[in-house]
Amino acid sequence: MSLPESKVTWSREIVFIFAATFLAYSSISLFFFYYEYLRTLHIDPRSFGLLISVFSAVSLLARPIVSPFFHRGNAYRYLAFGTLMLAATLAAYSLASEFWEMFAVRSFHGLSFVILGAALMTITVEYVPQGRSAQFFGFISIIVLIPNTLIPPILPFLTHALGGFTRVLLLFGAITLLVLPLVRLAGSAGPSPHSMKASQRPSGKEILTNIKDVPVVLVLLAMLFLYSAYALVFFFLDGFGKEIGILKTGLFLTLATIGEIAVRVFGGAFFDKTDKIRLAFFTMLGLCLAYAVLGRIKGSGAFFPLGLLLGLGWGIAMPVFNGLMFDISRPAMRAFNTNLGFQMFQGGFFLGPFAGAPIVSRWGYGFLFDACALASLISAVLLLCLKGTIRDNGRNKTSK
């Protein structure tokens, strides 16, 4: 059940949950230079792609399994558990120097993050106001993006000041523990404003029916291609920048994040007033063109402005996709499907690096960004297939 159209709940509870979300996603932004850190270890470079992507692979496998068991009554308990796991994992990176050690730490990191993230989303989805889903998810994504704006540019300074990348991870492991008092404060802020029973969760029959819902599947696949291309830029941009003589590649992501935040702040209301399918379709075509241009850049003249343009595209596509998923989902499946949408984020961060490392080593960065353009084009085509399957009330024509 969503909130009335004209209201957004800025309760103490949701503010604390958003603060916990910021801290949780900070642990992802720390890994902007992870590829370069791996090169300092005695690990075969051919396994770098696997080590980068195993985090998302574990999330990809675990989230569909754990999400159906999370509900309003137990989400805080899992949130606290996931926080402790995440803090311990960040500290454990300092102990990993060989392949299997790093593989185990990355796997544990992925599991801890999916528990924390799924619990957070189970709570948060209850506060989505009716008719303003894209705007609401745009705000959530701004909070998720802020670490990407702040952390990559200061990572070199922190690494130097603290004496190494693992020391930075230890620091942020301690900072992550601040989620625990936030969780306790959120838990004492009173009951959810919704009427959903605390113990309610989707039945097996409802889940089976949901995964056969064609519009839901099409949106999930379109999101997967969106996030796969995004992940390729995130993990391989630094290497590409050094190849063409640009060292401060973190500024690219900073400008991209500024673009994402700006378009969501000033355009969030428009996202819900227009046709979400059409808006997402044209946005994906724009991203397709931008990726193709990125792979052909030879200097800094167009490099940094393109970061801003890509940020504008990402800033529109991601909340619109999440809002569309919320709109087409049955009320009982909205938390589950929203978690599946975020699952596609992890799926993209698995498929992107897993395919990206061999692509770069064999064909180079130009071909890599052409692959990003192709992924965006496929996403746009999937949205065309979705067109005409959605009723005015937001459900697909065959749903009951």
Buried (B, 14 or more C-beta within 10 A) or exposed (E): EBBEEEEBBEBEBBBBBBBBBBBBBBBBBBBBBBBEBBEEBEBEEEBBBBBBBBBBBBBBBBBBEBBBEBBBBBBBEBBBBBBBBBBBBBBBBBEBEEBEBBBBBBBBBBBBBBBBBBBBBBBBBBBBBBBBBBBBBBBBBBBBBBBBBBBBBEBEEBBEEBEBBBBBBBBBBEBBBBBBEBBEBBBEBEEBBBEBEEEEBBEEEBBEBBBEBBBBBBBBBBBBBBBBBBBBBBBBBBBBBEEEEBEBBBBBBBBBBBBBBBBBEEBBEEBBEEEBBEBBBBBBBBBBBBBBBBBEBEEBEBBBEBBBBBBBBBBBBBBBBBBBBBBBBBEBBBBBBBBBBBBBBBBBBBBBBBBBBEBBEEEEBBEBBBBBBBBBBBBBBBBEEBEEBBEEEBBBEEBE
